[in-house]
Amino acid sequence: MAPVSLRKIVKRYGNVEVVHGIDLDVADGEFVALVGPSGCGKSTTLRMIAGLEDISGGLLEIGGKTVNDLPPRARNISMVFQSYALYPHMTVRENMGFSLKIAKRPQAEIDERVAEAAGILDMKPLLERRPSQLSGGQRQRVAMGRAIVRQPEVFLFDEPLSNLDAKLRTQMRTEIKKLHAKVKSTIIYVTHDQVEAMTLSDRIVIMRDGHIEQIGTPDEVFRFPATRFVAGFIGSPPMNLEEATVDDGKLVFNSGDSLPLPVQFRQRVTAGQKVVFGLRPDDIYPAGHGLSSAAATDIHQLDLPVSITEPLGNETLVFVEFNKRDWVSRMLNPKALATGEKVTMSLDLSQAHLFSTETGRTLRD
């Protein structure tokens, strides 16, 4: 196990800078997820940590040692890729032990490490099979086992579940969580799927256009997004976001619709100020069908027409028209609603967010 430290890390391709001086500290044994849309720089950052991409500027340390110029094999890391990259002519046992064989480790040591990794991943019955005889999830476990046998200080995962179907992704998330609990190694995990990031990691690093937007625990980035981008990216369904103008204790939207200015922002904004209002679907719900406490003191109710509904079993997503757009809400203990039906919606404004239209940053602080 080892901490990982990035100091002002930059990546350029020719004159084009794609990672812009990012700083990040990953503690010994911590599970950190890098998340963001395609092209944000998360995989490039991971590949620089692995030594698969040159670092254009800044300092990278693993276990307190500067590794900028070290080749991948000297960094004591293991990487699990999106593609399994297994040798089709080898058995599971041979695939998992191949790196140790190349390193000319004794056969007894190879057998011991492969057996240990197979035990961790519950793969002992599969050791004599070939990749063509395995499911996608089993192949990914072989790729993970191949990383484990090297006993690295740091595990790097580059979107390892993106080739799996939805049910298998859920199962493999559990496997990776169990793996971290057993091996207790430092893990840096890249994904575009914010659900993976939220369920797996100790902390999430949200990236955008080669910059870090926010670093925090899953709860912190969900409840206290630092920017408008984070607010819209984290959460499923995402936060409802609308531009508005502060006017005499109200937020006036482009259509002329308005809401009371949430109490927590009354001393933080001024009349005429342009803001972005945000409210999560959990905090908009048909009256009597939500999560908010009965003691909530800033509930505002509106009669709004239903556009569509999406039944999900124990809950229903209800899209209602406000400001000439569809806002998504979450209804617990669902009941049938017809398109066009007007429903009394409760908005818990104590949970609302305001962001600057100029900087995109939260106005909470």
N, C-alpha and C positions, 0 to 999 in steps of 0.2 A: 504494500500500500504506500501511496505517496501523494502529497499535495501537488497541484498544478497551478502555476502562476503565469498569467499573460500580462505584460506591461507594454502598453502603447503599440500593440501588434498591428502591423500594416501589411496588406498584400496588394501588389500592383502587377498588372499584366501590361507591359510596355508603359505607356503614359496613363493608363486607366487604373485608378485606384478603386478596389472593390471591397476592401476591409479598411476601415478608417481609424486606426489607433485605438483599438479596444483594450479595456482593462478588465481582468477577471481573475478571481482567486477561488479555486476549488479545494476544499479541505480534504485532508486524508480520510478516505473511506466515504466521502460524500457522493451522492448521486445527483448530478446536475444535467438538466436537459436544455439543449439549445433549440429554440423553436422560432419559426417565422415563415413567411411566404417564400415561394420559390425565388431564388436569386438574391436572397437577403444576406448571404455570406456565411451561413451556418456550416455547411459542408466544407467550404474552403477553410474556415477556421479549424475544423476538426482535422482536416488533412494537413494543415500546418503543424498541429500538435503531434500528429503521427509521423511527420517527416516526409510525407508524400508530396508536399508543396513547399517550395522555398519561402522563407519569411523575408519580406522586403524591408521591414523595419520593426524595431521593438525587441523585447526580450522575452524568451520562453524558458521557464524553469519547470522541471519535473523532479520532485523529491529534493528541492533546494539546489539542484544542479542545472546550470545553463546548458541547454541542448540545441540551441539554434542550428549549429553546424554538424550535429551528430546524425548519422544515417538512422533510418527507422529501426534496424535490428539492434542498435546500441541504446535505444531509449527505454527498453524494458516495458513496452506497451503491447497490447494485443488489440486488433481491430476486427469487428464483425461488420461485414458489408451488407448492402441491400441485396446483392446477388450472393448466393451461397458459395459459389466458386469451389465446389467439391470436385475431386478427381473421380470421374465416373467408373474407372477400372479398379478403384481401390475399395475395400470394405470400410465400414464406419470406423472400425478400430484403426485401420491403416491411415485413413484421412486424419483422424484425431492425433495420431502420433507422428505424422509426417515431419512436422517442423523439428521435433526432437531427434528424429532419425537423421535429418540433414545436419543437425548440430552435433551428430555423432555421440549422442548420449547412450549409456549402456542400455541394453534391451530390457533388463530388469527394471530400470528406472522408468523407461517408456511404458512398460506394462502397468506399473504401479500408478503412474499419473493418469493414464487412460482409464484405468479402472475407477480411480477416484472421481474423475470428471464424469464418467458414465453413471456413477452412483448419484452424484449431485443432480444430474439431469434426468435420472430415471431412464437410462438408455441401455442398460446391460443386455436386455434381450435382443437389441438391434445391432450389436457390435459386428456380427458377421454378415450383415446385409450390405448391399451396394446402394448408392444414392438413388438409382432407378426404382428400387423397391421401397422407397420411403415417401411419405407424404410431405407436403411443403413445410408443415410445422416441424416434422422430424428432421428434415434437412437443415432447418434453421438451428435446431438444437445441436446437430453435429457441428455446424459452424461455431456455435457458442462453446461447445466442448473443445474444439480445436484451439480456441483462444484460452480456455481455462488451463489446459495442460501445460502451457508455457509459464504459468504462475507469474503473470505480469504485475507490475505495480499499478498500472492504469488500464482499464478496459475502455475502448472507444467503440461506439455503435453508430453506424451511419444508416439511418432509416431502415433498420433491419426487418420491420414488419410490413413494409409497404407492398410487398408482393403477395401477401396473404389475404384471404377473404375475411370478412368482418368477424365471423365467429372465431376463426383461428387467431386473429389479431388479439382478441380478448383473452383467449387461452394463453397466448405467448406473453402477453403483458404480465400475467400471473407468474409464468415461468421466470421471467427476467427479474421480477420483484423478489421471488424466492431465491434466485441466484445471488442477488446482492445481499440478502440476509445471511446467506451461507458463506460466501467468499469474503464479504466485507471489504472489497476492493474499491478504489476510487473509480467511478464510472462517469464518463461524459457521453451523452446520448443525444444524437441529432434526429429531429423529426419535424415534419410539417404539420403533424396531427396534434393539436393542442390537447385533445383528450388523453393521448399517450403521455404527454408532458405532465399534465395535471395528476394523473393516477400513479406515475412511476417515481417522480423525482422528489428530492428534498428541497431543491430550489430550481427555479426556471429562469433562463436567460432568454429574453424576447428580443430578437434582432429584426432590423429593418434597414434595407439599403446600406449594409455594411457597418451599421452603428448598433449599439446596444440601447434599446428603449427603456428597459427596466429589468432589474434582477430582484427576485423575491421568492418566498415560499408560494406554493400554489394558492393558499388562502389569501396571501397579500396581493398577488397580482390580480386575483379575481375580485376581491372586495375593495381594493384601493388602487385601481389602475393609474399609473403616473401620467399617461398620455391618452389622447383620443384613439390613437392607433391600438394601444394595448386593450383599451375598453372594447373596441370592435373586434379584436382578434381572439381574446380569451373569453370563453363562455360559449355554450352551445344550447340553444340558439344564441347568437351574439346580442350584445346590448343594443337597444333602440337608441339611435343618436339623431338629433335634429338641431339645426341652427335656430337661434332665437335672439331677441333683443330684450334687455332688461328695461322695464317701463313701469314705474309707480307700483312696486311690489309684485309685479307680474313678469312672466316670461311670455312674450308675444312672438308667435311663429309666423312664417312667411304667408300662410293662408289667412292669418287673422285670428286663428285659434290661440288660446292662451291657457296658461297654468299659473297657479300661485308660485311665487319665488320660494323655493325650499328654505326653511328656517335656517339651516346651517350655512347658507350662503348670503344671508341678508346684510352681513357686515363686510362681505368680501367683494361685492360687485357694486357698480354705480349705474345710475340711470343712463340709458343710451348705449351701454356696453353690449357688444356682440359676443355671444357665448355659444357653446354647443352643449345642449342638454342631453343627458344620458340616463336611461332607466332599464334595468335588466327585466327580461320576461317574468322572472319570479316575483317581481315587485309590481306587476300589473296583472290583475286577475278579476274575473267576474266576482262580484260581491259575495262573500261567504265561501269562496273556493280558492283561497290563497294561503301562503305561508306566514304572513305577517301576524305578529302578536296582537291580541285584542287591546293591549296597552299602547299600541302605536299611536302617536299624537299628531302625525302629519299625513293623514290619509285624505286624499281628494278623490271625489267620485264624479264620473262623467257617464252619460248615456251615449254609447258609441255603436255604430252599425258593424255587424260581423261581415267580414269579407269571405273568409274560408276557415275551415277547421281541419286540424290534422290529429285524429285520434291515435293515441299511443298506448292504449290499455288503461293503466292506472292514472293517466293524465292526458290532457288534450291541449295542443297548441292552438290558440285562438287568435286569428289575425283580425284586428279591428282597424277601422279607418279613422285616422287623426291627422290633422295637418295635410289632408289630401294624399296621405300615404298609408301603407299598411304597417301597423305596429304589432309585434308579436307578443302575446301574453301566454301565461301558463295557468291552466285551470286544473286543480286537483279535484278528486271525486267527481269526475266529469258527468255532465248531463248533455243531452242533445241540443244543439243550437243550429238554427237555420240561417243560410246566407241572407243578408239583408236585415236580419232581426236586430233590434236595438237592445243592447245589454248594458246594465249598470256595471261599470268597471271601476275597481278600486285601484288607485295609484298611490303607492307608499312613497311619498316624496322625501321621507327621512333617509331613504336609500338612494336618492338621486345623486347624479354627478354633474358637475359643470366643468367645461374645458375652455381654454382660451382659443378663439378662432385664429389668432395670429401665430401662437407658438404650438398649439395643440396640447399644452400641458394642463394638468389638473389645476383648478382654482381652489381645491380643498385646503392646501397648505398656505 
